[in-house]
Amino acid sequence: MESVDRGEPNAIVSPQALDVRELKKQVFGPVLLPRDEGYDEERSGFELSVDHRPVVIVGATEAADVVAAVRFAAERKLPVGVQATGHGASVPVTGVFINTRRMTDVRIDAVARFTRIDAGVRWEEVIHEAGAHALAPLSGSAPFVGAVSYLLGGGLGLLSRRYGQAADHILGFNLVTADGRFLQVTADQHPDLFWGVRGSKGNLGIVTSVDVRLFPVERVYGGGLFFPGEAAREVLNTYFAWTATVPEEVASSMFMARYPDVDGLPEPLRGRFVVHLRLAYLGEPAEGEWFFAPLREAGPVIMDTVASIPYTQAGSIHSDPASPVSSFSKTLMLRKLDPDAIETIIKLAGPEANAVFGVEVRHLGGALARPADSPSAVGYFPEARFNVYVASLLESGQRDAIDNAQQQMLDALKPWADERVCLNFLVGANTSVERVRTAYTAENYARLQKLKAQYDPGNLFRFNVNIPPAP
Ligand SMILES: Cc1cc2nc3c(=O)[nH]c(=O)nc-3n(C[C@H](O)[C@H](O)[C@H](O)COP(=O)(O)OP(=O)(O)OC[C@H]3O[C@@H](n4cnc5c(N)ncnc54)[C@H](O)[C@@H]3O)c2cc1C
């Protein structure tokens, strides 16, 4: 794990020197020191490669708990980290750790078509509640990811080519700033924060709840088409040429890797190199069938899960792993994927490559390439057409080899690369300040640094995809 390079030196005190008696009176949830029972459970999360060792943990149950925790930290100049689920952890938190997992309220306004989501809510709860009203959020591939951080990082999901990034549909949020103020932020109230927080995750404050639009989506026609490694070249060429022909209602991605030979995996996939096309069509099944037909011809389909499904089951399309993992990943976006780029992918990650990582490529474009009605720091992706994410499960002693192999892949794809990356796909060791900078246009980054200097000059919120304050 990289050392914490977050602009400011860490001002950490020893837990023994911390007096948390007053804090305990102010906070409804648990306040835990390293010696306390429950500390280890509370500091853990989905991403096991990031090992948080905070001096104190506040298990927040409501916005007032977050305010108390931030004020406690600010008075002592202790840096602050926040976690809902741990899916997007960046660097280990060594200061005050606020866990929002108990803040799980979801309220739906089915008439106005929006939902108010508390900081600890996972998408699955929103999907379930909204589904009861025949509505859907712009959630991502995995229903167990935290909704608020996903939204603040942009949010690329199955409906994004049609409706844009999820952050574009935030209507307002409640925010605790580094000086412990509780602000209601909308396009009219604190417009600078409304612009900047949508795209900088926790750099400018901790969001305690978000209001975000819902969409009238009840069902999608989608699932996975699985092909054997021998067909990889043909499938990839067919698939990437096909992406240029489909409307915005079609979402898709490709994942390829050697699957482990373990119980629980469907028999046709076990121990095999597999190419997985993930597909979703927002419309009538017959039309979807017609759009997907050329892909079925691309090679021998060894498993086919495409069907008309309620949006509440949309997580089955990617079937991302649900249990905690120790992972290592890198990302970039591509402007195009021509046959030479496909050969590069096959050479470094195809069935013969024995690659130490799996490759995911998501189709972008559509609404993602157009400016949103209400601009945010996330911006939009005018040129990028694909998001590439290479990921490995970390096994001890392999980290350097994995790092090198993934970097070789990214370097080889540079001729087709966009200059920006997608913030939500920066995780763990891949979140250096320089890397985070590439998630923004130069103009937006400079504006964010100024906002950081204004709202968090001491970089209190630094255990994140960090944007140091402007000097
Ligand atoms: C399996 C998997 C699938 C994914 N699929 C997608 C996808 O389809 N599309 C997509 O866009 N992204 C996707 N992501 C990325 C994911 O959206 C981000 O990593 C997101 O930040 C995770 O949020 P979390 O709350 O679950 O994680 P956490 O680790 O709890 O939070 C991540 C970071 O967000 C910040 N943060 C958390 N809560 C708050 C808050 N209340 N206020 C301010 N800052 C906060 C903190 O800095 C924290 O370190 C995926 C990630 C995984 C692991």
The ligand as a Gaussian input file, in Angstrom:
#p B3LYP/6-31G(d) Opt

LIG

0 1
 C      -17.896000      -4.874000      -7.117000
 C      -17.925000      -3.410000      -7.470000
 C      -18.757000      -2.966000      -8.490000
 C      -18.801000      -1.616000      -8.830000
 N      -19.608000      -1.207000      -9.862000
 C      -19.649000       0.095000     -10.203000
 C      -20.472000       0.546000     -11.277000
 O      -21.159000      -0.236000     -11.920000
 N      -20.451000       1.869000     -11.582000
 C      -19.720000       2.771000     -10.868000
 O      -19.788000       3.966000     -11.159000
 N      -18.943000       2.374000      -9.834000
 C      -18.882000       1.068000      -9.506000
 N      -18.075000       0.654000      -8.482000
 C      -17.281000       1.652000      -7.771000
 C      -18.069000       2.219000      -6.588000
 O      -19.176000       2.949000      -7.041000
 C      -17.190000       3.155000      -5.774000
 O      -16.066000       2.450000      -5.320000
 C      -17.927000       3.764000      -4.610000
 O      -17.136000       4.797000      -4.072000
 C      -18.216000       2.743000      -3.537000
 O      -18.941000       3.339000      -2.498000
 P      -19.127000       2.589000      -1.119000
 O      -19.909000       3.447000      -0.218000
 O      -19.669000       1.242000      -1.408000
 O      -17.633000       2.417000      -0.632000
 P      -16.855000       3.078000       0.591000
 O      -15.509000       2.448000       0.547000
 O      -17.612000       2.964000       1.843000
 O      -16.715000       4.586000       0.192000
 C      -15.763000       4.960000      -0.786000
 C      -15.232000       6.337000      -0.471000
 O      -16.263000       7.283000      -0.673000
 C      -16.163000       8.319000       0.285000
 N      -17.428000       8.362000       1.013000
 C      -18.127000       7.327000       1.505000
 N      -19.245000       7.762000       2.094000
 C      -19.245000       9.094000       1.974000
 C      -20.133000      10.116000       2.396000
 N      -21.247000       9.856000       3.065000
 N      -19.817000      11.411000       2.104000
 C      -18.686000      11.710000       1.439000
 N      -17.812000      10.776000       1.023000
 C      -18.093000       9.482000       1.282000
 C      -14.988000       7.985000       1.192000
 O      -13.854000       8.703000       0.748000
 C      -14.793000       6.516000       0.967000
 O      -13.455000       6.128000       1.131000
 C      -18.003000      -0.694000      -8.130000
 C      -17.156000      -1.134000      -7.101000
 C      -17.105000      -2.476000      -6.773000
 C      -16.183000      -2.934000      -5.690000

